[in-house]
Amino acid sequence: MKGVVMYTIKIEDLTKRYGQNQTIKSINFTAKSGRITAFLGQNGAGKSSMLRILLGLDFATTGSATFDHKKYAEMACPLKLVGAAFDGVAGVPTYTVNRHLNLIARSNGIAIDRVKEVIKLVGLTDKIRSKIRSLSLGEGQRLGIAVAILGNPQYLVFDEPTNGLDPAGMRWFRDFLIQQKKQGKTILLSSHLISEVAAMADDIVIIHKGEIRMTGELNMILREGESLEEIFFSLTEGGD
């Protein structure tokens, strides 16, 4: 319907070329609100390249990557619309968790009270005065997720979000995503961890060597009895 906001992340005919090397080859898919879409591929498959283009950190050679038909760079206050967390946390190593989040909140017009909320939500309350450089890899991942949800955005984009998380942290992240999904958020995550994707995703996009090999609803893909692991390797092993 005209004028109705669907809160979709739409990738259309997207290609990326570095000289003679084409890392993304005309990919198309849509991530919908109230669903978790997993972008699944081996390391070097093109997952991070696509997400960097989506978040305005790189340019596409052709095609587009948009949030409800709007590019990230066109948003006046993107942190209130799009929350993103990449592998690792970016911040001044000597800043505390609290200072890091407070500075981001102030610079984006977000209420300071929200900082304590997200620190509690991601399980970093006991690290509130810890310096970023002292955080473990998993704690750094949680801090990155805290930054992503600070503005209570509609869209959530995660690149390898469970790297560094222990089993308890991975279970927490699954529960966290399910709660965000119930709130109608549009969630797109990239991963190479098949078991984690199978446990949390509604929709799957399998990419290999820059090309999409399969897209669809996870329950429909698995209805023939094969596991996601079997399907994934049948599509990504043995030649091009």
C-alpha positions as CSV (number, residue, x, y, z in Angstrom):
1,M,0.0,0.0,0.0
2,K,1.2,3.5,-0.9
3,G,2.5,5.4,2.1
4,V,2.7,2.4,4.4
5,V,6.0,1.9,6.1
6,M,7.0,-1.8,5.9
7,Y,10.4,-1.4,7.8
8,T,12.3,-3.6,5.3
9,I,16.0,-3.9,4.6
10,K,16.2,-4.3,0.8
11,I,19.2,-5.4,-1.2
12,E,18.7,-5.0,-4.9
13,D,21.0,-6.1,-7.7
14,L,24.0,-5.3,-5.4
15,T,27.5,-5.8,-6.8
16,K,30.9,-4.8,-5.5
17,R,34.1,-4.9,-7.5
18,Y,37.6,-4.1,-6.3
19,G,39.6,-3.8,-9.6
20,Q,39.2,-7.1,-11.3
21,N,37.9,-8.8,-8.1
22,Q,34.1,-9.0,-7.9
23,T,33.4,-9.7,-4.2
24,I,29.6,-9.4,-4.5
25,K,27.7,-10.6,-7.6
26,S,24.3,-9.1,-8.1
27,I,22.6,-10.2,-4.9
28,N,18.9,-9.6,-4.0
29,F,17.0,-10.2,-0.8
30,T,14.7,-8.5,1.7
31,A,14.8,-8.6,5.5
32,K,11.3,-8.0,7.0
33,S,10.1,-6.5,10.3
34,G,9.3,-8.9,13.1
35,R,11.7,-11.5,11.7
36,I,15.3,-12.5,12.1
37,T,17.1,-12.8,8.8
38,A,20.4,-14.6,8.8
39,F,23.1,-14.0,6.2
40,L,25.0,-17.2,6.3
41,G,28.4,-17.9,4.6
42,Q,31.9,-18.9,5.2
43,N,34.6,-16.4,6.0
44,G,35.3,-14.3,2.9
45,A,32.0,-15.1,1.2
46,G,31.0,-11.4,1.0
47,K,28.9,-11.0,4.1
48,S,30.8,-8.1,5.7
49,S,31.3,-6.3,2.4
50,M,27.5,-6.3,1.9
51,L,26.9,-5.0,5.4
52,R,29.5,-2.3,5.0
53,I,27.7,-1.0,1.9
54,L,24.3,-1.2,3.7
55,L,25.7,0.9,6.6
56,G,27.3,3.5,4.3
57,L,30.9,2.4,5.1
58,D,31.6,1.5,1.5
59,F,30.1,2.1,-2.0
60,A,28.4,-0.4,-4.2
61,T,29.6,-0.8,-7.8
62,T,26.0,-1.2,-8.9
63,G,22.6,-1.7,-7.2
64,S,21.3,-0.5,-3.8
65,A,21.1,-1.4,-0.1
66,T,18.3,0.5,1.7
67,F,16.2,0.7,4.9
68,D,12.6,1.1,3.7
69,H,14.0,2.7,0.4
70,K,16.3,5.1,2.3
71,K,20.1,4.9,2.3
72,Y,21.9,5.0,5.6
73,A,23.7,8.2,4.6
74,E,20.4,10.0,4.0
75,M,19.2,9.6,7.6
76,A,19.4,12.7,9.8
77,C,20.0,10.7,13.0
78,P,20.8,7.2,12.0
79,L,21.4,5.8,15.5
80,K,17.8,6.3,16.3
81,L,16.7,4.3,13.2
82,V,19.5,1.8,12.7
83,G,21.6,0.0,15.3
84,A,24.7,-1.8,14.1
85,A,27.4,-3.9,15.8
86,F,30.4,-5.3,13.9
87,D,32.9,-7.8,15.2
88,G,34.8,-6.0,17.9
89,V,34.1,-2.7,19.7
90,A,35.3,0.7,18.6
91,G,36.1,3.2,21.3
92,V,38.8,5.0,23.2
93,P,40.5,2.2,25.2
94,T,40.9,4.4,28.3
95,Y,37.2,5.3,28.5
96,T,34.9,3.5,30.8
97,V,31.8,1.7,29.6
98,N,29.6,4.3,31.1
99,R,31.6,7.2,29.6
100,H,31.7,5.6,26.2
101,L,27.9,5.2,26.1
102,N,27.2,8.6,27.6
103,L,29.2,10.3,24.9
104,I,27.4,8.5,22.2
105,A,24.0,9.2,23.7
106,R,24.8,12.9,24.1
107,S,26.1,13.3,20.5
108,N,23.0,11.6,19.1
109,G,20.3,13.4,21.2
110,I,19.5,10.3,23.2
111,A,18.3,10.6,26.8
112,I,21.1,9.8,29.3
113,D,18.7,7.6,31.3
114,R,18.8,5.2,28.4
115,V,22.5,4.4,29.1
116,K,21.8,2.6,32.3
117,E,18.9,0.8,30.7
118,V,21.0,-0.7,27.9
119,I,23.9,-1.5,30.3
120,K,21.6,-3.6,32.4
121,L,20.0,-5.1,29.3
122,V,23.3,-6.4,27.9
123,G,24.5,-7.6,31.3
124,L,27.4,-5.1,31.8
125,T,26.2,-3.5,35.1
126,D,29.2,-4.8,37.0
127,K,31.5,-3.4,34.2
128,I,30.0,0.1,34.2
129,R,33.2,1.7,35.5
130,S,35.6,-0.7,33.7
131,K,37.8,0.7,30.9
132,I,37.2,-0.6,27.4
133,R,40.7,-2.0,27.2
134,S,40.0,-4.3,30.2
135,L,37.0,-5.9,28.7
136,S,37.1,-9.5,27.4
137,L,36.1,-10.2,23.8
138,G,32.7,-11.3,24.8
139,E,32.2,-8.2,27.0
140,G,33.3,-6.1,24.1
141,Q,30.6,-7.7,21.9
142,R,28.0,-6.9,24.6
143,L,29.2,-3.3,24.6
144,G,28.9,-3.1,20.8
145,I,25.3,-4.4,21.1
146,A,24.6,-1.8,23.8
147,V,25.7,0.9,21.4
148,A,23.5,-0.6,18.7
149,I,20.3,-0.5,20.8
150,L,21.0,2.8,22.5
151,G,18.7,4.8,20.3
152,N,16.0,2.1,20.4
153,P,16.2,1.7,16.6
154,Q,13.7,-0.1,14.3
155,Y,16.6,-1.8,12.4
156,L,19.3,-4.0,13.9
157,V,22.3,-5.1,11.9
158,F,24.9,-7.5,13.4
159,D,28.1,-8.8,11.9
160,E,29.2,-12.1,13.6
161,P,27.6,-11.0,16.9
162,T,28.3,-14.2,18.9
163,N,32.1,-14.1,18.3
164,G,33.7,-14.2,21.8
165,L,30.5,-15.1,23.6
166,D,30.6,-18.1,25.9
167,P,27.6,-20.5,25.9
168,A,25.7,-18.5,28.5
169,G,26.4,-15.3,26.4
170,M,25.2,-17.0,23.2
171,R,22.0,-18.1,25.0
172,W,21.5,-14.6,26.2
173,F,22.0,-13.2,22.7
174,R,19.3,-15.6,21.3
175,D,16.9,-14.5,24.0
176,F,17.7,-10.9,23.3
177,L,17.0,-11.2,19.6
178,I,13.7,-13.0,20.2
179,Q,12.6,-10.1,22.4
180,Q,13.6,-7.6,19.8
181,K,11.7,-9.6,17.2
182,K,8.6,-9.6,19.3
183,Q,8.8,-5.8,19.4
184,G,8.6,-5.8,15.6
185,K,12.2,-4.9,14.9
186,T,13.8,-5.7,11.5
187,I,16.9,-7.8,12.3
188,L,19.7,-8.8,9.9
189,L,22.7,-10.7,11.1
190,S,25.6,-12.3,9.4
191,S,27.2,-15.4,10.7
192,H,29.3,-18.5,9.8
193,L,28.0,-20.4,12.8
194,I,25.4,-22.8,11.4
195,S,24.0,-24.1,14.7
196,E,23.4,-20.6,16.0
197,V,21.7,-19.5,12.9
198,A,19.5,-22.6,13.0
199,A,18.5,-21.8,16.6
200,M,17.4,-18.2,16.0
201,A,16.7,-17.3,12.4
202,D,13.3,-17.1,10.6
203,D,14.7,-16.4,7.2
204,I,18.0,-17.6,5.7
205,V,20.2,-16.1,3.0
206,I,23.1,-18.4,2.0
207,I,26.0,-16.7,0.2
208,H,29.1,-18.3,-1.3
209,K,31.9,-16.5,-3.2
210,G,29.8,-13.4,-3.5
211,E,26.7,-15.1,-4.9
212,I,23.5,-16.1,-3.2
213,R,22.9,-19.8,-3.3
214,M,19.6,-20.0,-1.4
215,T,17.1,-17.8,0.3
216,G,13.8,-18.6,2.1
217,E,12.0,-19.3,5.3
218,L,14.1,-21.6,7.5
219,N,11.1,-23.9,8.3
220,M,10.3,-24.3,4.6
221,I,14.0,-25.0,3.8
222,L,14.2,-27.7,6.4
223,R,10.9,-29.4,5.7
224,E,12.6,-32.1,3.5
225,G,14.4,-33.4,6.5
226,E,17.9,-32.3,5.8
227,S,19.7,-30.2,8.5
228,L,20.8,-26.7,7.8
229,E,24.4,-27.9,8.0
230,E,23.8,-30.5,5.3
231,I,22.1,-27.9,3.0
232,F,24.8,-25.3,3.6
233,F,27.7,-27.6,2.7
234,S,25.9,-29.0,-0.3
235,L,25.7,-25.5,-1.6
236,T,29.1,-24.2,-0.7
237,E,31.5,-27.2,-1.2
238,G,32.9,-28.8,-4.3
239,G,33.7,-26.2,-6.9
240,D,32.2,-22.8,-7.8
